[in-house]
Amino acid sequence: MGCLGVAVSVQGIRTVVIHVADVGRSAAFYEHALGMPRVYEHRGRIAVQLGEGRLLLHPSALDSQDVATARHGRTELYLSVPDVDAALRELRDKGVPVLQEATDEPWGERDAAILDPDGYPLYLTQHGSSDWTSAK
């Protein structure tokens, strides 16, 4: 890709996703052993609060949505940006491969995904008016 020019404004890590064998067991550990409160549950996934972000516990088995979005490996990084659509346009113009178009998610964020040079998905996420912290 060469020199990409001006960078997108990443504000921090929003979500770390880990794939686990038993989501309920893992959630109980993070909630009770580490005191990380449950903040969201959707499609068999459970999110616990991790500082200003969240840790999303994802079942190890991939479902049809995971396969359809061509996720690579078991690592996903969600980066907080002020404007997902603008960031996606800028990155597309720079030749960065787009994995997922900007989408309003049921947990109150707007997400898009790109691929890094090694094929890892990087999700760009914008806080919505109804945020995941209120979607318990």
Secondary structure, DSSP 8 states (H G I E B T S, - for coil): -----S-----EEEEEEEEES-HHHHHHIIIIIS---EEEEETTEEEEEETTEEEEEEESS--HHHHHTT--TT-EEEEE-S-HHHHHHHHHHTT--EEEEEEE-TTSEEEEEEE-TTS-EEEEEEE-SS-GGG--
